[in-house]
Amino acid sequence: MNVVEQLQEVRKWTKRRDEKNRRMSLVKSWLRGSILPTDHIVNALEALISSGDKVALEGNNQKQATFLSGALSKLDTHKVNNLHMLISSISRPEHLDIFEKGIARKLDFAYAGPQSLRIAQMIEDRLIEVGVIHTYLELYGRMFIDLIPNIALVAADKADLAGNLYTGPNTEETPTLVEATAFSNGIVIVQVNEIVDELPRVDIPASWVDVIVVADKPYQLEALFTRDPRQITEMQILMAMMAIRGVYERHQVMSLNHGIGFNTAAIELLLPTYGASLGLRGKICKHWALNPHPTLIPAIESGWVESIHCFGGEKGMEAYIAARPDIFFTGKDGSLRSNRAYCQMAGMYGVDLFIGSTLQMDEEGNSSTVTSGRLAGFGGAPNMGSDPHGRRHSSPAWLDMVSNEGTIVRGKKLVVQMFETFQKGDQPTFVESLDAVAVGQDANLPIAPVMIYGDDVTHVITEEGIAYLYKAQNLEERKLALAAVAGVTPLGLNHILSLNEQLRKDGLIAFPEDLGIRRTDAKRSLLAAKSVEELVEWSDGLYKPPGKFRSW
Amino acid sequence: MNVVEQLQEVRKWTKRRDEKNRRMSLVKSWLRGSILPTDHIVNALEALISSGDKVALEGNNQKQATFLSGALSKLDTHKVNNLHMLISSISRPEHLDIFEKGIARKLDFAYAGPQSLRIAQMIEDRLIEVGVIHTYLELYGRMFIDLIPNIALVAADKADLAGNLYTGPNTEETPTLVEATAFSNGIVIVQVNEIVDELPRVDIPASWVDVIVVADKPYQLEALFTRDPRQITEMQILMAMMAIRGVYERHQVMSLNHGIGFNTAAIELLLPTYGASLGLRGKICKHWALNPHPTLIPAIESGWVESIHCFGGEKGMEAYIAARPDIFFTGKDGSLRSNRAYCQMAGMYGVDLFIGSTLQMDEEGNSSTVTSGRLAGFGGAPNMGSDPHGRRHSSPAWLDMVSNEGTIVRGKKLVVQMFETFQKGDQPTFVESLDAVAVGQDANLPIAPVMIYGDDVTHVITEEGIAYLYKAQNLEERKLALAAVAGVTPLGLNHILSLNEQLRKDGLIAFPEDLGIRRTDAKRSLLAAKSVEELVEWSDGLYKPPGKFRSW
């Protein structure tokens, strides 16, 4: 026997497949095809999951595998413990309960908005061992590399008897989690709302799926991307006018992603009014990587928008989307197909601009939404809010960011931060040191959890004006431009006002008057819709807002 | 009628769907289910494609939709012309013939290796209007944003009578092109090698597909990732030893992507010998984003490799992969599922290191494989060979690249360039100005087509030593470190040798002796396999190399 033969003798190459077959044989008698009776779920999970497994549990921003996460939290810790959870968005209490109970031990995640306070405390108390905190794309990427799931627990709308799945508009991350698991001999377990004879369309083929279970009630779905226009202030309208005039028009921004705040909702609602008055329809903002924001309805109806690709769906927008197939990605059945991984990829690599808001920014332009005691994670913002150095295709906006001379240059993605100089409660947004630094230290993170780094930011918009950071030749100039729009925050008060004339001349800053904007014009009457009710009107009754947004 | 009603009156929202239905009705009588008779393909394409359409034609590195691209080149230009082609890899003569004939006019592409000379000439002659040159991920991303296909022409192995598709190991970009087209009311046309009663597995569901046609012969598949160990030189072995010692071991590189050259093949073949002698098994190189390189077989068989996710397949590796499901991503049927988009995403975001080679590098570390008169495009290298600024998760290797101090820092992806100081024909690799600069000007590109920018490169390895560029505090230090390993090229000859002692002390460069490597140890006898025949032996006969690699 030579060395090669000896090595092959000892090594087995089908451990994952054999183990999968072993576990599946334990539940075989309960299955009809791949369908498991609802009341067998806890027993089945105890048979199919082994201690120490890597378990990908679907937790999106919106769609939650609530039935499966609930069942997981009921497992007998003598049978199943020390799981390594992969959860993109920690949204449900039971996502953390399983750590308190000892069912799970290690956690890789991307976002923990609703649970950010509790998760920070549990990490400090060593109830959770954090792998690392990712962005969505990184976590998905590593599921194909070194965080390969043994188990996927996901949610779909419907299954047929053959085991094919229909996810409906909130396709989101389901296909990605399933692909990573199914093709590595992991076990794919799906909760569905119902089993039907014929699916509207197939989103995931039966041959990728192992176990299907009808949930006791439909999966949770959150309307996270709905902003009521009533709450948009005139300060936000002023900033939105500056964004349209001083960024979108100036750089011919054709494709973009918006954050989910009221600031960007204001921009969406100004396109058909202020934007139209500037003659910009068809010249900016034609292509979007965006969840179906209801506040974009007036711009769509007014012919501004050519296409929207979505990370996920949005409650209430189903009928409107189905009636606008030229704009939205929809299947043969007419309903949306979203895709979180592809939309993040497109939002990072395929668009001119990202614009979002933040809670804190330091004097170098680093920013974070992490505030004291809360560990919210990153979500997808850093994917979009960074300059992708691998980008090689150009567009007018991207080329506008070329700031150095020479034969070897490159453009930049436009990364815009837009916020008021003070947050509610009179906390200055510009701070000496980000809270993220202390939070990172408390949670023993290797580096501070910065959401967007200053060297990636090209523009900062406050109610004072715009800082054109991409024009700064060095860190000093970047700091000066920021201080010039920092208002009466400590950073702004220390700024030497006499420098502003030169900064304006150099194009490093612009005030509203430099952009032809009168502060007194920033009125709520400019909004194309001033309430959710008016959004419904614009949609011809197709948009059906969830109850909490109905005030009429 | 109010303004909203007026706008809605004039706007139609189902143009794409209506147009698709109109076109499909023209071919309906020829279809049985979705299956079109082979000899009807030209007529069918003339009915289904309209002048000016955006047409995504599957051209991977490996798998080519040859039957469909051949049919496309036979269209009557009076009926179909001025198409806007989206082709990730220009590999076939007919990919360019259609431009000469006037069937197509505009081109967005990512790579044009085999056709790089002809494409450069055709652009200069204005036979092709180039949209822009992308990397793969950018082109895929934009297919969901502003380059949404009207038509997809793709290749699969098999279809069933219901219209489901099995792509086999070379899944590659097919699902991505189909998703972008199917969910935007485009028309998806698939060539298959055969129609069967039952598929081994479903890669793409029938509800995403419109027309299936059995090709006159199987699609073309190229073995592009096979390197014959016979051709590996001792110079390459020396550099490979430096890479293992001075980069992989030093930074604990656990997950990585290799380029396709002989340099990296040498590393793969040294892991089970030189790497083992350093006690590194299990400590480096466990997880890979990589095509199934045959030269990785000895490392797999020796227990170095835990997982490999693939962009595509490789001819001859099918049976070996099917027998190693713990390592490769395989379906229930046992065959590989590759995925170009996900693997690029993982290779960019999810791994510690990219290492590749280049033909030219300038004194600042910018590099390109574009040489005079050839416009090869970018492919996927810039995705992998750049620092992804959106990355937020850390690993020991990534943290090792933190070079500045302070509370706000971040790591870097390891981007390694490895090449000999002279190319064949005694052309120095270090040049004063990249040929890419002139080629870009000739082709009227907005900026020079640089493959990897100097500021993204962390390490350069030549036969002289390693330049640790991530340690350079400024451009001057970066230039000095590069010159120190530039040998007797003009750049190297101008370097002041007396500086080297300080550069070594500062850790900016290392010579083989600094790494404990004797140049005389770099022998071919170190290779775990010295020929393709020995790779076959390592694989226990499972690897079945294509004829051109069989010399025994």
HADDOCK unambig.tbl for C-alpha pairs under 7 A between the chains (distance, minus, plus):
assign (segid A and resid 4 and name CA) (segid B and resid 538 and name CA) 6.21 0.50 0.50
assign (segid A and resid 7 and name CA) (segid B and resid 301 and name CA) 6.99 0.50 0.50
assign (segid A and resid 7 and name CA) (segid B and resid 302 and name CA) 6.57 0.50 0.50
assign (segid A and resid 8 and name CA) (segid B and resid 301 and name CA) 6.88 0.50 0.50
assign (segid A and resid 13 and name CA) (segid B and resid 324 and name CA) 5.11 0.50 0.50
assign (segid A and resid 13 and name CA) (segid B and resid 325 and name CA) 6.33 0.50 0.50
assign (segid A and resid 13 and name CA) (segid B and resid 326 and name CA) 5.42 0.50 0.50
assign (segid A and resid 14 and name CA) (segid B and resid 324 and name CA) 6.64 0.50 0.50
assign (segid A and resid 14 and name CA) (segid B and resid 325 and name CA) 5.76 0.50 0.50
assign (segid A and resid 14 and name CA) (segid B and resid 326 and name CA) 5.52 0.50 0.50
assign (segid A and resid 15 and name CA) (segid B and resid 326 and name CA) 6.46 0.50 0.50
assign (segid A and resid 16 and name CA) (segid B and resid 326 and name CA) 5.95 0.50 0.50
assign (segid A and resid 132 and name CA) (segid B and resid 393 and name CA) 5.67 0.50 0.50
assign (segid A and resid 132 and name CA) (segid B and resid 394 and name CA) 6.80 0.50 0.50
assign (segid A and resid 133 and name CA) (segid B and resid 392 and name CA) 6.98 0.50 0.50
assign (segid A and resid 133 and name CA) (segid B and resid 393 and name CA) 5.62 0.50 0.50
assign (segid A and resid 134 and name CA) (segid B and resid 392 and name CA) 5.55 0.50 0.50
assign (segid A and resid 134 and name CA) (segid B and resid 393 and name CA) 4.95 0.50 0.50
assign (segid A and resid 135 and name CA) (segid B and resid 392 and name CA) 6.47 0.50 0.50
assign (segid A and resid 138 and name CA) (segid B and resid 349 and name CA) 5.36 0.50 0.50
assign (segid A and resid 138 and name CA) (segid B and resid 350 and name CA) 5.64 0.50 0.50
assign (segid A and resid 138 and name CA) (segid B and resid 391 and name CA) 6.91 0.50 0.50
assign (segid A and resid 141 and name CA) (segid B and resid 342 and name CA) 6.88 0.50 0.50
assign (segid A and resid 141 and name CA) (segid B and resid 345 and name CA) 5.95 0.50 0.50
assign (segid A and resid 141 and name CA) (segid B and resid 346 and name CA) 3.97 0.50 0.50
assign (segid A and resid 141 and name CA) (segid B and resid 349 and name CA) 6.45 0.50 0.50
assign (segid A and resid 141 and name CA) (segid B and resid 350 and name CA) 5.22 0.50 0.50
assign (segid A and resid 142 and name CA) (segid B and resid 346 and name CA) 6.21 0.50 0.50
assign (segid A and resid 142 and name CA) (segid B and resid 350 and name CA) 4.99 0.50 0.50
assign (segid A and resid 144 and name CA) (segid B and resid 309 and name CA) 6.15 0.50 0.50
assign (segid A and resid 144 and name CA) (segid B and resid 346 and name CA) 6.89 0.50 0.50
assign (segid A and resid 145 and name CA) (segid B and resid 287 and name CA) 5.84 0.50 0.50
assign (segid A and resid 145 and name CA) (segid B and resid 288 and name CA) 6.52 0.50 0.50
assign (segid A and resid 145 and name CA) (segid B and resid 289 and name CA) 6.86 0.50 0.50
assign (segid A and resid 145 and name CA) (segid B and resid 307 and name CA) 6.62 0.50 0.50
assign (segid A and resid 145 and name CA) (segid B and resid 308 and name CA) 6.94 0.50 0.50
assign (segid A and resid 145 and name CA) (segid B and resid 309 and name CA) 6.48 0.50 0.50
assign (segid A and resid 145 and name CA) (segid B and resid 350 and name CA) 6.97 0.50 0.50
assign (segid A and resid 146 and name CA) (segid B and resid 287 and name CA) 6.10 0.50 0.50
assign (segid A and resid 182 and name CA) (segid B and resid 331 and name CA) 6.98 0.50 0.50
assign (segid A and resid 183 and name CA) (segid B and resid 329 and name CA) 4.97 0.50 0.50
assign (segid A and resid 183 and name CA) (segid B and resid 330 and name CA) 4.86 0.50 0.50
assign (segid A and resid 183 and name CA) (segid B and resid 331 and name CA) 4.90 0.50 0.50
assign (segid A and resid 183 and name CA) (segid B and resid 337 and name CA) 6.89 0.50 0.50
assign (segid A and resid 184 and name CA) (segid B and resid 329 and name CA) 5.09 0.50 0.50
assign (segid A and resid 184 and name CA) (segid B and resid 330 and name CA) 6.25 0.50 0.50
assign (segid A and resid 201 and name CA) (segid B and resid 207 and name CA) 5.83 0.50 0.50
assign (segid A and resid 202 and name CA) (segid B and resid 205 and name CA) 6.19 0.50 0.50
assign (segid A and resid 202 and name CA) (segid B and resid 207 and name CA) 6.19 0.50 0.50
assign (segid A and resid 205 and name CA) (segid B and resid 202 and name CA) 6.19 0.50 0.50
assign (segid A and resid 205 and name CA) (segid B and resid 205 and name CA) 6.12 0.50 0.50
assign (segid A and resid 207 and name CA) (segid B and resid 201 and name CA) 5.83 0.50 0.50
assign (segid A and resid 207 and name CA) (segid B and resid 202 and name CA) 6.20 0.50 0.50
assign (segid A and resid 287 and name CA) (segid B and resid 145 and name CA) 5.84 0.50 0.50
assign (segid A and resid 287 and name CA) (segid B and resid 146 and name CA) 6.10 0.50 0.50
assign (segid A and resid 288 and name CA) (segid B and resid 145 and name CA) 6.53 0.50 0.50
assign (segid A and resid 289 and name CA) (segid B and resid 145 and name CA) 6.87 0.50 0.50
assign (segid A and resid 301 and name CA) (segid B and resid 8 and name CA) 6.88 0.50 0.50
assign (segid A and resid 302 and name CA) (segid B and resid 7 and name CA) 6.58 0.50 0.50
assign (segid A and resid 307 and name CA) (segid B and resid 145 and name CA) 6.62 0.50 0.50
assign (segid A and resid 308 and name CA) (segid B and resid 145 and name CA) 6.94 0.50 0.50
assign (segid A and resid 309 and name CA) (segid B and resid 144 and name CA) 6.14 0.50 0.50
assign (segid A and resid 309 and name CA) (segid B and resid 145 and name CA) 6.47 0.50 0.50
assign (segid A and resid 324 and name CA) (segid B and resid 13 and name CA) 5.10 0.50 0.50
assign (segid A and resid 324 and name CA) (segid B and resid 14 and name CA) 6.62 0.50 0.50
assign (segid A and resid 325 and name CA) (segid B and resid 13 and name CA) 6.34 0.50 0.50
assign (segid A and resid 325 and name CA) (segid B and resid 14 and name CA) 5.75 0.50 0.50
assign (segid A and resid 326 and name CA) (segid B and resid 13 and name CA) 5.42 0.50 0.50
assign (segid A and resid 326 and name CA) (segid B and resid 14 and name CA) 5.51 0.50 0.50
assign (segid A and resid 326 and name CA) (segid B and resid 15 and name CA) 6.45 0.50 0.50
assign (segid A and resid 326 and name CA) (segid B and resid 16 and name CA) 5.93 0.50 0.50
assign (segid A and resid 329 and name CA) (segid B and resid 183 and name CA) 4.97 0.50 0.50
assign (segid A and resid 329 and name CA) (segid B and resid 184 and name CA) 5.08 0.50 0.50
assign (segid A and resid 330 and name CA) (segid B and resid 183 and name CA) 4.86 0.50 0.50
assign (segid A and resid 330 and name CA) (segid B and resid 184 and name CA) 6.25 0.50 0.50
assign (segid A and resid 331 and name CA) (segid B and resid 182 and name CA) 6.99 0.50 0.50
assign (segid A and resid 331 and name CA) (segid B and resid 183 and name CA) 4.91 0.50 0.50
assign (segid A and resid 337 and name CA) (segid B and resid 183 and name CA) 6.88 0.50 0.50
assign (segid A and resid 342 and name CA) (segid B and resid 141 and name CA) 6.87 0.50 0.50
assign (segid A and resid 345 and name CA) (segid B and resid 141 and name CA) 5.94 0.50 0.50
assign (segid A and resid 346 and name CA) (segid B and resid 141 and name CA) 3.97 0.50 0.50
assign (segid A and resid 346 and name CA) (segid B and resid 142 and name CA) 6.22 0.50 0.50
assign (segid A and resid 346 and name CA) (segid B and resid 144 and name CA) 6.89 0.50 0.50
assign (segid A and resid 349 and name CA) (segid B and resid 138 and name CA) 5.36 0.50 0.50
assign (segid A and resid 349 and name CA) (segid B and resid 141 and name CA) 6.45 0.50 0.50
assign (segid A and resid 350 and name CA) (segid B and resid 138 and name CA) 5.64 0.50 0.50
assign (segid A and resid 350 and name CA) (segid B and resid 141 and name CA) 5.21 0.50 0.50
assign (segid A and resid 350 and name CA) (segid B and resid 142 and name CA) 4.97 0.50 0.50
assign (segid A and resid 350 and name CA) (segid B and resid 145 and name CA) 6.96 0.50 0.50
assign (segid A and resid 382 and name CA) (segid B and resid 390 and name CA) 4.74 0.50 0.50
assign (segid A and resid 383 and name CA) (segid B and resid 390 and name CA) 4.61 0.50 0.50
assign (segid A and resid 386 and name CA) (segid B and resid 389 and name CA) 5.69 0.50 0.50
assign (segid A and resid 386 and name CA) (segid B and resid 390 and name CA) 5.38 0.50 0.50
assign (segid A and resid 387 and name CA) (segid B and resid 389 and name CA) 6.30 0.50 0.50
assign (segid A and resid 388 and name CA) (segid B and resid 388 and name CA) 6.03 0.50 0.50
assign (segid A and resid 388 and name CA) (segid B and resid 389 and name CA) 6.30 0.50 0.50
assign (segid A and resid 389 and name CA) (segid B and resid 386 and name CA) 5.68 0.50 0.50
assign (segid A and resid 389 and name CA) (segid B and resid 387 and name CA) 6.30 0.50 0.50
assign (segid A and resid 389 and name CA) (segid B and resid 388 and name CA) 6.31 0.50 0.50
assign (segid A and resid 390 and name CA) (segid B and resid 382 and name CA) 4.73 0.50 0.50
assign (segid A and resid 390 and name CA) (segid B and resid 383 and name CA) 4.61 0.50 0.50
assign (segid A and resid 390 and name CA) (segid B and resid 386 and name CA) 5.38 0.50 0.50
assign (segid A and resid 391 and name CA) (segid B and resid 138 and name CA) 6.92 0.50 0.50
assign (segid A and resid 392 and name CA) (segid B and resid 133 and name CA) 6.97 0.50 0.50
assign (segid A and resid 392 and name CA) (segid B and resid 134 and name CA) 5.54 0.50 0.50
assign (segid A and resid 392 and name CA) (segid B and resid 135 and name CA) 6.45 0.50 0.50
assign (segid A and resid 393 and name CA) (segid B and resid 132 and name CA) 5.67 0.50 0.50
assign (segid A and resid 393 and name CA) (segid B and resid 133 and name CA) 5.62 0.50 0.50
assign (segid A and resid 393 and name CA) (segid B and resid 134 and name CA) 4.96 0.50 0.50
assign (segid A and resid 394 and name CA) (segid B and resid 132 and name CA) 6.80 0.50 0.50
assign (segid A and resid 407 and name CA) (segid B and resid 437 and name CA) 6.72 0.50 0.50
assign (segid A and resid 408 and name CA) (segid B and resid 448 and name CA) 6.37 0.50 0.50
assign (segid A and resid 409 and name CA) (segid B and resid 447 and name CA) 6.81 0.50 0.50
assign (segid A and resid 410 and name CA) (segid B and resid 447 and name CA) 6.99 0.50 0.50
assign (segid A and resid 437 and name CA) (segid B and resid 407 and name CA) 6.72 0.50 0.50
assign (segid A and resid 447 and name CA) (segid B and resid 409 and name CA) 6.81 0.50 0.50
assign (segid A and resid 447 and name CA) (segid B and resid 410 and name CA) 6.98 0.50 0.50
assign (segid A and resid 448 and name CA) (segid B and resid 408 and name CA) 6.36 0.50 0.50
assign (segid A and resid 538 and name CA) (segid B and resid 4 and name CA) 6.24 0.50 0.50
